[in-house]
Amino acid sequence: MNLLRKRVVEEIDAEVSKYDLNRALPYLITHTDALINNYERKLVSYKNAAGHPVDYDPAEKLGEQEVELIRLHKNYRYLIEKFVQLQPEGSTDLRPSQFQYLVGMIDWLLTLYQASDSLHYGLIPAGVEISDEYLINVTYANDEVLNAQEEIFATEQAGIELGLIGNPEDRVASPWATEVFLPEFDESPISHVAKL
């Protein structure tokens, strides 16, 4: 398992090294922003639907969106961090097909890390099957139970977000606006790259 993870990381590193950091980083940040924007648009749509009779459960739909957002955002962040780590100076422009390939490889890498942790620490009984073509299938004991628990949690969190359940007075909010901290981020070590 460790050898397989190492080979996947090597493949990701080799692919990332083909691109130029200064041209790829805006592309990656734009896609991450688009992912978040898409989620926020759906959030507003489900908030509006929560007060009206609709033929679906807004909390359930938002829960599905949150699970997808968390998975993809994690992959996108890993990819951005990989570019910043390697500081590639390649000559190839990052295109949608290469971006999708890298995100897919990262998704499998993080799946392997999760399966490895489950096996190593005995968190959840898991099995990993690797075919002759190096296709990987990770299975967990009680997969249906885990998926159902994840869906219940996501739906409940979405219900809280939509104001359908919970006490609004129990919500935690920062007394400071996020905008107050933005100048500090502008002075970060990688800000010179983002400005290019």
C-alpha positions as a Python dict, from the first residue, in 0.01 Angstrom:
ca = {
    (1, 'M'): (0, 0, 0),
    (2, 'N'): (282, 241, 88),
    (3, 'L'): (458, 163, -240),
    (4, 'L'): (139, 224, -436),
    (5, 'R'): (83, 559, -262),
    (6, 'K'): (443, 655, -333),
    (7, 'R'): (400, 575, -703),
    (8, 'V'): (79, 781, -723),
    (9, 'V'): (255, 1078, -559),
    (10, 'E'): (544, 1038, -804),
    (11, 'E'): (297, 1040, -1096),
    (12, 'I'): (126, 1354, -963),
    (13, 'D'): (465, 1523, -911),
    (14, 'A'): (579, 1433, -1263),
    (15, 'E'): (256, 1566, -1413),
    (16, 'V'): (265, 1889, -1210),
    (17, 'S'): (628, 1953, -1313),
    (18, 'K'): (514, 1993, -1677),
    (19, 'Y'): (334, 2320, -1599),
    (20, 'D'): (438, 2671, -1508),
    (21, 'L'): (333, 2779, -1160),
    (22, 'N'): (261, 3141, -1260),
    (23, 'R'): (22, 3037, -1538),
    (24, 'A'): (-133, 2735, -1360),
    (25, 'L'): (-206, 2894, -1022),
    (26, 'P'): (-470, 3142, -1151),
    (27, 'Y'): (-636, 2852, -1337),
    (28, 'L'): (-647, 2642, -1018),
    (29, 'I'): (-774, 2925, -801),
    (30, 'T'): (-1042, 3012, -1058),
    (31, 'H'): (-1167, 2653, -1059),
    (32, 'T'): (-1170, 2644, -678),
    (33, 'D'): (-1363, 2972, -669),
    (34, 'A'): (-1607, 2835, -928),
    (35, 'L'): (-1662, 2524, -715),
    (36, 'I'): (-1742, 2736, -409),
    (37, 'N'): (-1958, 2976, -611),
    (38, 'N'): (-2161, 2686, -752),
    (39, 'Y'): (-2221, 2555, -401),
    (40, 'E'): (-2321, 2899, -270),
    (41, 'R'): (-2570, 2949, -556),
    (42, 'K'): (-2730, 2615, -473),
    (43, 'L'): (-2731, 2707, -103),
    (44, 'V'): (-2929, 3024, -179),
    (45, 'S'): (-3166, 2824, -400),
    (46, 'Y'): (-3229, 2566, -127),
    (47, 'K'): (-3271, 2840, 137),
    (48, 'N'): (-3539, 2996, -82),
    (49, 'A'): (-3703, 2658, -136),
    (50, 'A'): (-3704, 2579, 237),
    (51, 'G'): (-3992, 2817, 300),
    (52, 'H'): (-4206, 2690, 13),
    (53, 'P'): (-4376, 2363, -78),
    (54, 'V'): (-4140, 2179, -314),
    (55, 'D'): (-4130, 1819, -434),
    (56, 'Y'): (-3788, 1751, -275),
    (57, 'D'): (-3624, 1786, 64),
    (58, 'P'): (-3399, 2096, 51),
    (59, 'A'): (-3190, 1973, 345),
    (60, 'E'): (-3127, 1639, 176),
    (61, 'K'): (-3029, 1808, -153),
    (62, 'L'): (-2800, 2055, 24),
    (63, 'G'): (-2646, 1770, 223),
    (64, 'E'): (-2557, 1594, -103),
    (65, 'Q'): (-2401, 1916, -232),
    (66, 'E'): (-2197, 1960, 88),
    (67, 'V'): (-2055, 1606, 66),
    (68, 'E'): (-1953, 1671, -296),
    (69, 'L'): (-1809, 2014, -212),
    (70, 'I'): (-1597, 1876, 71),
    (71, 'R'): (-1455, 1596, -147),
    (72, 'L'): (-1375, 1815, -448),
    (73, 'H'): (-1249, 2111, -245),
    (74, 'K'): (-1009, 1879, -62),
    (75, 'N'): (-874, 1756, -398),
    (76, 'Y'): (-842, 2109, -538),
    (77, 'R'): (-661, 2231, -225),
    (78, 'Y'): (-418, 1939, -243),
    (79, 'L'): (-346, 2025, -608),
    (80, 'I'): (-284, 2393, -529),
    (81, 'E'): (-57, 2295, -240),
    (82, 'K'): (131, 2056, -470),
    (83, 'F'): (195, 2334, -722),
    (84, 'V'): (314, 2569, -447),
    (85, 'Q'): (534, 2295, -300),
    (86, 'L'): (702, 2199, -629),
    (87, 'Q'): (716, 2550, -784),
    (88, 'P'): (712, 2399, -1136),
    (89, 'E'): (866, 2592, -1424),
    (90, 'G'): (741, 2379, -1714),
    (91, 'S'): (622, 2511, -2047),
    (92, 'T'): (282, 2341, -2082),
    (93, 'D'): (-45, 2522, -2014),
    (94, 'L'): (-283, 2345, -1777),
    (95, 'R'): (-590, 2240, -1977),
    (96, 'P'): (-924, 2095, -1858),
    (97, 'S'): (-830, 1736, -1946),
    (98, 'Q'): (-499, 1755, -1752),
    (99, 'F'): (-673, 1928, -1463),
    (100, 'Q'): (-933, 1650, -1449),
    (101, 'Y'): (-659, 1386, -1468),
    (102, 'L'): (-471, 1544, -1177),
    (103, 'V'): (-786, 1582, -966),
    (104, 'G'): (-874, 1217, -1039),
    (105, 'M'): (-526, 1100, -936),
    (106, 'I'): (-548, 1307, -618),
    (107, 'D'): (-891, 1164, -541),
    (108, 'W'): (-745, 813, -562),
    (109, 'L'): (-442, 912, -359),
    (110, 'L'): (-658, 1049, -77),
    (111, 'T'): (-875, 737, -99),
    (112, 'L'): (-560, 525, -58),
    (113, 'Y'): (-450, 733, 241),
    (114, 'Q'): (-792, 686, 400),
    (115, 'A'): (-788, 311, 335),
    (116, 'S'): (-432, 285, 465),
    (117, 'D'): (-525, 468, 786),
    (118, 'S'): (-828, 242, 831),
    (119, 'L'): (-611, -68, 792),
    (120, 'H'): (-319, 59, 997),
    (121, 'Y'): (-515, 203, 1288),
    (122, 'G'): (-808, -39, 1273),
    (123, 'L'): (-1058, 247, 1247),
    (124, 'I'): (-1294, 68, 1011),
    (125, 'P'): (-1239, -280, 870),
    (126, 'A'): (-1136, -222, 509),
    (127, 'G'): (-1021, -422, 212),
    (128, 'V'): (-812, -311, -82),
    (129, 'E'): (-813, -504, -407),
    (130, 'I'): (-566, -416, -683),
    (131, 'S'): (-622, -580, -1021),
    (132, 'D'): (-357, -679, -1275),
    (133, 'E'): (-425, -348, -1453),
    (134, 'Y'): (-362, -159, -1127),
    (135, 'L'): (-728, -71, -1085),
    (136, 'I'): (-796, -11, -717),
    (137, 'N'): (-1111, -105, -532),
    (138, 'V'): (-1144, -8, -167),
    (139, 'T'): (-1427, -163, 32),
    (140, 'Y'): (-1526, -99, 389),
    (141, 'A'): (-1717, -327, 623),
    (142, 'N'): (-2072, -201, 663),
    (143, 'D'): (-2039, 32, 363),
    (144, 'E'): (-2415, 87, 355),
    (145, 'V'): (-2423, 180, 725),
    (146, 'L'): (-2134, 427, 685),
    (147, 'N'): (-2292, 587, 377),
    (148, 'A'): (-2627, 614, 555),
    (149, 'Q'): (-2461, 776, 858),
    (150, 'E'): (-2278, 1022, 633),
    (151, 'E'): (-2604, 1112, 455),
    (152, 'I'): (-2790, 1157, 785),
    (153, 'F'): (-2514, 1383, 919),
    (154, 'A'): (-2496, 1588, 597),
    (155, 'T'): (-2875, 1627, 585),
    (156, 'E'): (-2886, 1735, 950),
    (157, 'Q'): (-2607, 1988, 899),
    (158, 'A'): (-2786, 2120, 590),
    (159, 'G'): (-3111, 2147, 789),
    (160, 'I'): (-2928, 2360, 1044),
    (161, 'E'): (-2777, 2573, 766),
    (162, 'L'): (-3118, 2624, 608),
    (163, 'G'): (-3275, 2713, 942),
    (164, 'L'): (-3514, 2416, 926),
    (165, 'I'): (-3389, 2266, 1252),
    (166, 'G'): (-3197, 2389, 1554),
    (167, 'N'): (-3208, 2712, 1751),
    (168, 'P'): (-3075, 3012, 1554),
    (169, 'E'): (-2955, 3172, 1879),
    (170, 'D'): (-2715, 2879, 1932),
    (171, 'R'): (-2518, 2959, 1617),
    (172, 'V'): (-2163, 3081, 1655),
    (173, 'A'): (-2060, 3386, 1457),
    (174, 'S'): (-1734, 3578, 1448),
    (175, 'P'): (-1752, 3935, 1580),
    (176, 'W'): (-1500, 4034, 1308),
    (177, 'A'): (-1570, 4059, 939),
    (178, 'T'): (-1347, 3843, 720),
    (179, 'E'): (-1248, 4149, 518),
    (180, 'V'): (-1051, 4279, 819),
    (181, 'F'): (-795, 3999, 772),
    (182, 'L'): (-757, 4019, 392),
    (183, 'P'): (-465, 4269, 395),
    (184, 'E'): (-263, 4019, 601),
    (185, 'F'): (-321, 3753, 335),
    (186, 'D'): (-208, 3999, 67),
    (187, 'E'): (130, 4013, 241),
    (188, 'S'): (175, 3632, 247),
    (189, 'P'): (489, 3479, 88),
    (190, 'I'): (299, 3350, -216),
    (191, 'S'): (108, 3672, -278),
    (192, 'H'): (365, 3774, -541),
    (193, 'V'): (271, 3465, -742),
    (194, 'A'): (-102, 3532, -714),
    (195, 'K'): (-55, 3888, -842),
    (196, 'L'): (110, 3768, -1166),
}
